[in-house]
Amino acid sequence: MTTAVCPPAFPSTVTGGVIHRFRDFLPVTAATPVISLSEGSTPLIHSPKLSGLLGADCQVYLKFEGLNPTGSFKDRGMTVAMSKAVEAGAKLVVCASTGNTSASAAAYAARAGLVCAVLLPRGKIAPGKLAQAYIYGATVIEVDGNFDDCLRLVRELAQEPGTAIVNSINPNRIAGQKTAAFEVVDALGDAPDLHLLPVGNAGNITAYWLGYQEYKRAGRARKLPKMTGFQAAGAAPIYYNQVVPHPETAASAIRIGNPASWLGATGAIRDSGGAIDIVSDEQILHAQRWLAAEEGVFVEPASAASVAGLLRCCSPERCDRCPFRPLPLGATVVCTVTGHGLKDVATILSAGFQPHPAAADKAAVLKILEKCR
Ligand SMILES: Cc1ncc(COP(=O)(O)O)c(C=O)c1O
């Protein structure tokens, strides 16, 4: 009798992830060990309602980065940064974080077998993100200060031998993050006319702009988008062109007063003909709920900043200084929604939602449903 040997469902080599998909555009060689969780290849979701609101035959798409392995866009850069850290012989990786970088760093360090220390501003991290850092085994250090203080400390720590910094000041992070722009072009067949995204430390807007330019140079795209960033009104150093010593916003992921990639962001905005603008916390939280209730896409507050800006420009009174009007007829617009809504549910649960109590019988449930129709 012969015994059939089933081939493994997946080959043992890495088959997914941004390094696998975009190797030729990334700073890796055959000698680089690939630390991947099959990040990237996130969906570009058409938004019929945002398209309709914008009018003029414009089409709006959401690049849903919350569907990365740790629930945010950070994984794209983390796979490259962590792979290069292992290649360089690092034993310890460190980062400052408003939450998502720490979750991502902790996961990829676990995968790589490296020790990971994350420095977080005390009391300012969404519980879901903190839980991620703990469960992936990072050493969580709560700093008595804000994100900018944490980043200063991390820069100092990175001078210790065998230590790699995995914040977006590490160019390998930016290199990995630019792959989101490649995916947008691959999905649409060209770059969009306008790309909107939230801005905190400003690494992502910098990375997208690099990605779009690189893909155009490689002949994969014919045009370049106008890059438009949105900051929370209480944490808007780029918009006001001055450091904000005590940034405040409900969108904790972008509560940053002195962005490390400030120059990268202003370069992207200037060279693309885009803009930087602000949205209030109220507009951000409204956009978060609107996106979930109208389009079925649940994102964390910071991620809704770009949609908040878009919604404001679609409102009947249309802001007179809307950063991206007029749009060409039939323009393609992409909003990056950077992180998953499940990471930060405290604001939602404290917003007064209440279940309808019901007896355990059909009539009682039907009575409630009648009122909902
Ligand atoms: C969910 C989310 N959106 C947006 C941002 C801002 O990205 P960047 O710091 O690259 O500007 C962050 C940064 O932590 C984030 O976690």
The ligand as an ORCA input file, in Angstrom:
! r2SCAN-3c Opt
* xyz 0 1
  C      -3.945     55.146     12.777
  C      -2.920     56.176     12.432
  N      -3.229     57.073     11.490
  C      -2.366     58.027     11.127
  C      -1.127     58.122     11.711
  C      -0.216     59.199     11.261
  O       0.809     58.682     10.449
  P       2.167     59.452     10.392
  O       2.684     59.502     11.795
  O       3.020     58.654      9.493
  O       1.842     60.810      9.874
  C      -0.751     57.206     12.693
  C       0.553     57.283     13.354
  O       0.811     56.712     14.363
  C      -1.673     56.196     13.051
  O      -1.370     55.282     13.975
*
